[in-house]
Amino acid sequence: MFSFCTIWRGQAAAVPRSQSVKKDIPQLHAIRAAAMIGIFLHHLFQGIGPLRDAYTGTFLGHAFEDLALGVAIFNVMTSFLLALPYVGEDPAPIPQYRQFLPKRLFRLCPHYYAAIALVVLGNAVVYRITSPGDWLPSALFHVFFLDPFRSQSFMSNTAAYWWLGLLFQFTVCFPLILRLTRRFGLARVTIIAALIAWPATELLKMWGERVPDSIIANWAFLSNFNLPSRLPEFLIGMWMADLYKRNPDRRWLVDKPLGALLFGACGLCLVLSVANLRVPWFAGIAWALALFVGLFACSFVTRMGARRGVLWLSGASYSIYLAHQPVLSWLDVAVATFSPWWKFIALGLLGWLFSILAAEWLDRAAMRVADVFSRKR
């Protein structure tokens, strides 16, 4: 049975057998499943205002806030799997836009557009948002992947859809990125990008803090969600793919230069934190990617990634990601009178169940779209 979970498995069309490598990497299934659970718990906790406010600044509050960094792990895995045929020994030719872009969008869009339709319908039923003037602008921003450019997008029950805009940006730039990395070297491009993008974004955020309620402050906020600031994550994923492609049996997805970059960033942020100095915005990303490297090398994670339930959650994670935040917001209406922790428990159980049900509906809708287009071809 056809499944759009192949978006996560990075299966590229028309890749010669000699260029193929293992497409099922159990560690990635386990890490992806764990990242999706973390993102769900992040939105669950952050969506309960009294609970979030009560634990602001505490270890528990920071822990739930940092679970959002699962998206950084998604970014690394996305670029890892997408780049795998095009790096390492005997790489595939750089794809042409006219073939590459439609195929990638055909993997991204059916689930995504079905989710947008579900959100419009659900918001109309639960919140009585029926006037086109109220729902159409945000729906169009979703459709055209523009949420990362609009701060209002983060004040709704589809705030998580910014990530689709970031994926679209990376998809559009991917052939160009491949050309740059082949010309100048993947390691060099990655290191230069990190040394420019991470400090430049930090300077922008410092500037934004000095002029709140200004366009600079808005740019500083939105920088978190757009490719210029997040490019190093994708490049690091491509670098890891290159290392893996050259030696699929390697345990650690870093060599000396990548290890120096990644763990050097972690060390810098740790020193700044211990010294009570300003910790840069990319600290969480660096630690999340270091955790990814450690989990990938863990034999327990490899064993977990081969379990049936983990494989299922890995394949369903894209649809669950699209469904979970709107579902949590709709169910919140039903448990509005619950105390914060009871609401957390009730929403967690019901939200996960209904997110799975909504995800299954998205899968079926995407399959129908795929069948229609397959017949037309």
C-alpha positions as CSV (number, residue, x, y, z in Angstrom):
1,M,0.0,0.0,0.0
2,F,1.3,3.4,-1.0
3,S,2.2,5.6,2.0
4,F,3.4,9.2,2.0
5,C,5.6,8.4,5.0
6,T,8.3,8.0,2.4
7,I,8.7,11.8,2.7
8,W,10.6,10.9,5.9
9,R,12.5,8.0,4.4
10,G,14.1,10.2,1.7
11,Q,13.5,7.8,-1.1
12,A,14.7,9.6,-4.3
13,A,13.3,8.7,-7.7
14,A,15.5,7.5,-10.5
15,V,18.6,6.7,-8.3
16,P,20.7,4.0,-9.9
17,R,21.2,0.8,-7.9
18,S,24.9,1.4,-7.6
19,Q,24.2,4.7,-5.9
20,S,21.7,3.4,-3.4
21,V,22.4,2.7,0.2
22,K,20.4,1.3,3.1
23,K,17.1,3.2,3.0
24,D,15.8,1.8,6.3
25,I,18.0,3.2,9.1
26,P,16.5,2.1,12.4
27,Q,18.1,4.8,14.5
28,L,16.3,7.4,12.4
29,H,12.9,5.8,13.0
30,A,13.5,5.8,16.8
31,I,14.8,9.3,16.9
32,R,12.0,10.6,14.7
33,A,9.3,9.0,16.8
34,A,10.9,10.4,20.0
35,A,11.1,13.9,18.5
36,M,7.4,13.8,17.5
37,I,6.4,12.8,21.0
38,G,8.5,15.7,22.3
39,I,6.9,18.2,20.0
40,F,3.5,17.0,21.0
41,L,4.3,17.4,24.7
42,H,5.8,20.9,24.1
43,H,2.6,22.1,22.5
44,L,0.5,20.4,25.1
45,F,2.3,22.1,28.0
46,Q,2.7,25.5,26.4
47,G,-1.0,25.5,25.4
48,I,-2.1,25.4,29.0
49,G,-1.5,29.0,30.1
50,P,-1.7,28.6,33.9
51,L,0.6,25.6,33.8
52,R,3.1,27.3,31.5
53,D,3.1,30.5,33.6
54,A,3.5,28.6,36.9
55,Y,6.6,26.9,35.8
56,T,8.3,29.7,33.8
57,G,12.0,29.8,34.6
58,T,12.0,26.4,36.3
59,F,13.7,23.3,35.2
60,L,10.4,21.7,34.3
61,G,9.3,24.8,32.3
62,H,12.6,24.8,30.4
63,A,12.4,21.1,29.7
64,F,9.0,21.4,28.1
65,E,10.0,24.5,26.2
66,D,13.1,22.7,24.9
67,L,11.1,19.8,23.5
68,A,10.3,22.1,20.6
69,L,13.9,21.4,19.5
70,G,12.6,18.2,18.0
71,V,12.1,20.3,14.9
72,A,15.8,20.9,14.6
73,I,16.3,17.1,14.6
74,F,13.6,16.9,11.9
75,N,15.6,19.4,9.9
76,V,18.8,17.4,10.2
77,M,17.0,14.1,9.3
78,T,15.2,15.8,6.3
79,S,18.4,17.0,4.8
80,F,20.3,13.8,5.7
81,L,17.8,11.7,3.8
82,L,17.2,14.1,0.9
83,A,21.0,14.5,0.4
84,L,21.9,10.8,0.7
85,P,21.8,10.0,-3.0
86,Y,23.7,13.1,-3.9
87,V,26.7,12.9,-1.6
88,G,29.5,10.5,-0.8
89,E,31.1,8.2,-3.4
90,D,29.4,8.0,-6.8
91,P,26.8,10.7,-6.1
92,A,23.7,11.1,-8.3
93,P,23.7,14.1,-10.7
94,I,22.4,17.4,-9.3
95,P,18.6,17.3,-9.9
96,Q,17.0,19.7,-12.3
97,Y,14.3,22.0,-10.9
98,R,11.7,20.9,-13.4
99,Q,11.9,17.3,-12.2
100,F,12.9,17.7,-8.6
101,L,10.6,20.5,-7.3
102,P,7.3,18.9,-8.5
103,K,8.2,15.5,-7.0
104,R,9.2,17.0,-3.7
105,L,6.0,19.2,-3.5
106,F,3.9,16.1,-4.4
107,R,5.3,14.5,-1.3
108,L,4.8,17.5,1.0
109,C,1.5,19.0,-0.2
110,P,-1.3,16.3,-0.2
111,H,-1.1,15.8,3.6
112,Y,-0.5,19.5,4.2
113,Y,-3.4,20.8,2.1
114,A,-5.7,18.2,3.5
115,A,-4.7,19.4,7.0
116,I,-5.4,23.0,6.0
117,A,-8.9,22.0,4.9
118,L,-9.4,20.1,8.2
119,V,-8.3,23.1,10.2
120,V,-10.7,25.4,8.4
121,L,-13.6,22.9,9.0
122,G,-12.6,22.3,12.6
123,N,-12.3,26.0,13.5
124,A,-15.7,26.6,11.9
125,V,-17.3,24.0,14.0
126,V,-15.5,24.7,17.3
127,Y,-14.9,28.4,17.2
128,R,-17.6,29.5,14.7
129,I,-15.0,31.0,12.3
130,T,-17.1,30.9,9.2
131,S,-16.6,34.3,7.5
132,P,-14.1,34.1,4.6
133,G,-12.5,37.3,5.9
134,D,-11.6,35.6,9.1
135,W,-10.2,32.2,7.8
136,L,-9.2,32.8,4.2
137,P,-6.1,35.0,4.7
138,S,-4.4,32.5,7.1
139,A,-5.4,29.6,4.9
140,L,-3.7,31.3,1.9
141,F,-0.6,31.9,3.9
142,H,-0.6,28.2,4.7
143,V,-1.2,27.2,1.1
144,F,1.7,29.3,-0.3
145,F,4.1,28.4,2.6
146,L,4.3,32.0,3.8
147,D,3.8,31.4,7.6
148,P,7.5,32.0,8.4
149,F,7.1,35.6,7.2
150,R,4.1,36.4,9.3
151,S,4.2,36.9,13.0
152,Q,0.4,36.5,13.3
153,S,0.8,32.9,12.2
154,F,2.3,32.0,15.6
155,M,-0.8,33.2,17.5
156,S,-3.1,30.5,16.2
157,N,-3.7,26.8,16.5
158,T,-1.6,26.2,13.3
159,A,1.6,27.9,14.6
160,A,3.5,24.7,13.9
161,Y,2.9,25.1,10.2
162,W,5.8,27.5,10.0
163,W,8.0,24.4,9.6
164,L,6.3,23.6,6.3
165,G,7.4,27.0,5.1
166,L,10.9,26.3,6.1
167,L,10.9,22.9,4.4
168,F,9.6,24.7,1.2
169,Q,12.5,27.2,1.4
170,F,15.1,24.4,1.7
171,T,13.4,22.4,-1.1
172,V,13.6,25.3,-3.4
173,C,17.3,26.0,-2.5
174,F,18.4,22.4,-2.4
175,P,19.8,22.1,-6.0
176,L,21.6,25.4,-5.5
177,I,23.0,24.2,-2.2
178,L,24.3,21.0,-3.9
179,R,26.1,23.0,-6.5
180,L,27.8,25.2,-3.9
181,T,28.8,22.2,-1.8
182,R,30.2,20.4,-4.8
183,R,32.2,23.4,-5.9
184,F,33.6,24.5,-2.6
185,G,33.3,21.4,-0.4
186,L,30.5,20.4,2.0
187,A,32.6,20.9,5.1
188,R,33.8,24.3,4.1
189,V,30.3,25.5,3.1
190,T,28.8,24.2,6.4
191,I,31.5,25.8,8.6
192,I,31.3,29.1,6.8
193,A,27.5,29.1,7.0
194,A,27.5,28.4,10.7
195,L,30.1,31.0,11.5
196,I,28.1,33.6,9.6
197,A,24.4,32.6,10.2
198,W,24.5,31.8,13.9
199,P,26.4,35.0,15.1
200,A,24.6,37.2,12.6
201,T,21.2,36.0,13.8
202,E,22.3,36.6,17.4
203,L,23.3,40.2,16.6
204,L,19.9,40.7,14.9
205,K,18.2,39.4,18.1
206,M,20.3,41.7,20.3
207,W,19.3,44.7,18.0
208,G,15.7,43.6,18.2
209,E,15.8,43.6,22.0
210,R,17.0,47.2,21.9
211,V,14.1,48.4,19.7
212,P,11.1,46.4,20.8
213,D,7.8,46.8,18.8
214,S,9.8,47.7,15.7
215,I,10.2,46.0,12.4
216,I,13.7,45.0,13.5
217,A,12.3,43.2,16.5
218,N,9.8,41.5,14.2
219,W,12.6,40.4,11.9
220,A,14.6,39.1,14.9
221,F,11.6,37.0,16.0
222,L,10.9,35.6,12.5
223,S,14.6,34.8,11.9
224,N,14.1,31.6,14.0
225,F,11.8,30.3,11.3
226,N,13.5,31.0,8.1
227,L,16.3,29.4,6.1
228,P,19.1,31.9,6.5
229,S,19.3,31.3,10.2
230,R,18.5,27.6,10.0
231,L,20.7,26.7,7.0
232,P,23.5,25.3,9.2
233,E,21.2,22.6,10.5
234,F,20.4,21.4,7.1
235,L,24.0,21.5,6.0
236,I,25.0,19.5,9.0
237,G,22.5,16.9,8.0
238,M,24.0,16.8,4.6
239,W,27.5,16.5,6.0
240,M,26.3,13.6,8.2
241,A,24.8,11.9,5.1
242,D,28.1,12.2,3.3
243,L,29.9,10.5,6.2
244,Y,27.2,7.8,6.4
245,K,27.2,7.2,2.6
246,R,31.0,6.6,2.6
247,N,30.7,4.2,5.5
248,P,27.2,2.9,6.3
249,D,28.5,0.9,9.3
250,R,30.0,4.0,11.0
251,R,28.6,4.5,14.5
252,W,29.3,8.2,15.0
253,L,28.0,10.6,12.4
254,V,30.8,13.1,12.9
255,D,34.4,13.4,11.8
256,K,36.9,15.7,13.4
257,P,35.9,19.0,11.7
258,L,32.1,18.4,12.2
259,G,32.7,17.3,15.8
260,A,34.7,20.4,16.4
261,L,32.0,22.6,15.0
262,L,29.1,20.9,16.8
263,F,30.7,20.2,20.2
264,G,32.6,23.4,20.1
265,A,29.3,25.3,19.8
266,C,28.0,23.3,22.8
267,G,31.1,24.0,24.8
268,L,30.9,27.7,24.1
269,C,27.3,27.9,25.1
270,L,28.0,25.9,28.3
271,V,30.9,28.2,29.3
272,L,28.7,31.3,28.7
273,S,26.0,29.8,30.7
274,V,28.2,28.9,33.7
275,A,29.7,32.4,33.5
276,N,26.2,33.9,33.7
277,L,26.8,35.6,30.3
278,R,24.3,35.9,27.4
279,V,23.7,32.4,25.9
280,P,23.3,32.7,22.1
281,W,20.0,31.6,20.5
282,F,21.6,28.6,18.7
283,A,22.6,26.9,22.0
284,G,19.5,24.7,22.0
285,I,20.1,23.7,18.4
286,A,23.7,22.8,19.0
287,W,22.7,20.6,22.0
288,A,19.8,19.0,20.1
289,L,22.2,18.0,17.2
290,A,24.8,16.7,19.7
291,L,22.0,14.6,21.2
292,F,21.1,13.4,17.8
293,V,24.7,12.2,17.2
294,G,24.7,10.4,20.6
295,L,21.4,8.7,20.0
296,F,22.3,7.6,16.5
297,A,25.4,5.9,18.0
298,C,23.4,4.1,20.7
299,S,22.7,0.4,20.2
300,F,19.5,0.6,22.3
301,V,18.1,3.2,19.9
302,T,19.0,1.0,17.0
303,R,17.1,-1.9,18.5
304,M,14.1,0.4,19.4
305,G,14.0,1.6,15.8
306,A,13.3,-1.9,14.5
307,R,10.2,-2.3,16.7
308,R,6.8,-2.3,15.0
309,G,5.3,0.4,17.1
310,V,8.2,2.7,16.6
311,L,8.2,2.1,12.9
312,W,4.5,2.9,12.8
313,L,5.0,6.2,14.7
314,S,7.9,7.1,12.6
315,G,5.9,6.7,9.4
316,A,2.9,8.5,10.9
317,S,4.9,11.4,12.4
318,Y,4.4,13.8,9.5
319,S,0.6,13.5,9.7
320,I,0.6,13.6,13.5
321,Y,2.7,16.8,13.3
322,L,0.1,18.4,11.0
323,A,-2.8,17.4,13.1
324,H,-1.8,17.6,16.7
325,Q,-1.8,21.3,17.5
326,P,-5.3,22.0,16.0
327,V,-6.7,18.9,17.7
328,L,-5.3,20.0,21.1
329,S,-6.9,23.5,20.7
330,W,-10.3,22.0,19.8
331,L,-10.3,19.6,22.7
332,D,-9.2,22.3,25.1
333,V,-12.7,23.7,24.8
334,A,-14.1,20.5,26.3
335,V,-11.8,20.5,29.3
336,A,-11.7,24.3,29.9
337,T,-12.8,23.9,33.5
338,F,-10.2,21.3,34.5
339,S,-7.4,22.3,36.8
340,P,-4.0,22.7,35.0
341,W,-2.5,19.3,35.7
342,W,-5.7,17.4,35.2
343,K,-6.1,19.3,31.9
344,F,-2.6,18.2,31.0
345,I,-3.4,14.6,31.6
346,A,-6.8,14.7,29.9
347,L,-5.6,16.7,26.9
348,G,-2.5,14.5,26.6
349,L,-4.5,11.2,26.4
350,L,-7.4,12.5,24.3
351,G,-5.2,14.8,22.2
352,W,-2.8,11.9,21.3
353,L,-5.7,9.6,20.4
354,F,-7.5,12.1,18.2
355,S,-4.3,13.3,16.6
356,I,-3.7,9.7,15.5
357,L,-7.3,9.5,14.2
358,A,-6.9,12.8,12.3
359,A,-3.5,11.7,11.0
360,E,-5.1,8.5,9.6
361,W,-7.7,10.6,7.8
362,L,-4.9,12.8,6.4
363,D,-3.1,9.6,5.2
364,R,-6.3,8.4,3.4
365,A,-6.9,11.8,1.8
366,A,-3.3,12.0,0.6
367,M,-3.6,8.4,-0.8
368,R,-6.7,9.4,-2.8
369,V,-4.9,12.4,-4.2
370,A,-1.9,10.1,-5.1
371,D,-4.2,7.6,-6.8
372,V,-5.9,10.4,-8.9
373,F,-2.6,11.8,-10.1
374,S,-1.2,8.3,-10.7
375,R,-4.1,7.5,-13.0
376,K,-3.7,10.8,-14.9
377,R,0.0,9.9,-15.5
